[in-house]
Amino acid sequence: MSKIRVLVVDDSPVYRKIITNALNRDPQIEVIGTAENGKIAIDLIKRLNPDVITLDLEMPEMDGLETLDRLKRSNSNVSVIVFSSHSYAGAKMTFDALEKGAFDFVPKPSNGSFSENLNKIFSLLVPKIKVCYLNKSSVSLKKATKRDKPDIKPLSLPIKRRDAVAIGVSTGGPSALKEIFSKLSLQISVPIFVVQHMPPLFTSQFAKRLDSLSPLKVKEAENAEQVKGGVIYLAPGDYHMELNNEDGKIRIRLHKGPPENNCRPSVDVLFRSVAKVYNGKTLAVILTGMGSDGLKGARLLKEKGAYIIAQDKATSVVWGMPKAIVDAGLADKILPLSQVPNAISDLVRK
């Protein structure tokens, strides 16, 4: 396999060095250049033709968002992973960047020594670059604006009461959840629980963004709050989300238990809890994402009688988590993203 050619774009000389040193640790990756702003980066992209660029969002002269716009207008085939500051403004810019076609994001370490930050970036960034490269045909900026064509064939779905929906998603999740939640039926009267692999702070901003688009209320889950029907609960970053049945009232429990599948929040933790509280009266949906988080929990849900939907390969940014469900024979339906909102609405509406 040829090396993955990466261009590092950041206005900070320190971070350019940290990112370069981190990536050069991996023998499959080659940093072919660096740039201190978007204007320089666009010129280097034309000359060096990188596979992937890491793009800081907050830069002088030409920031990351303007750079993404320029690259899309030029029909660039490069894939982009953005770096974001750990702030509300940084989180907003990150979601704007994802909507403009960035593959994924990595939060910039806000403190720590040079070596500590290097190790953090290595562990977070290298796996995403490799997955990005392997899925380059579908995640480059040239492909990012293409949508799957809606399949208008009627779905044959079972008639059985579903008291809750549990959704697990990772890479590619922000755009997928936006697509789904903006099209859900107002007639949905059951709670929807969502684990999206995302750092702290970003989930609160993401919940607000989704709430502005969805006919249903979307909120970041709070510890000990009582669950209400017709509300979408998003697990906060760095917290597992579980459910407890206390005196006939279902409440959310957030905690910092050990990561599972290298994730906190973890889909498996949520799914296990949903299986315990709701038994088989559940609809589980596994969407685009790296890895196999949710597989063990989905097995338990299936044993209880839950109905399970997996997103198909063609419309997934990364067909990892859904593929694990499909390969294990747990999926009742494998659907393109365009069909998921109607499937959820039809299975759980009043």
Secondary structure, DSSP 8 states (H G I E B T S, - for coil): ---EEEEEE-S-HHHHHHHHHHHHTSTTEEEEEEESSHHHHHHHHHHH--SEEEEESS-SSS-HHHHHHHHHHTT---EEEEEE-SSHHHHHHHHHHHHTT--EEEE---SS-HHHHHHHHHHHHHHHHHHHHHTHHHHSHHHHT-------S----------EEEEEE-TTHHHHHHHHHTT--TTB-S-EEEEE---TTHHHHHHHHHHTT-SSEEEE--TT-B--TTEEEE--TT-EEEEEEETTEEEEEEE----BTTBSS-HHHHHHHHHHHHTT-EEEEE-SBSS-TTHHHHHHHHHHT-EEEEE-TTT-SSBSHHHHHHHTT--SEEE-GGGHHHHHHHHHB-
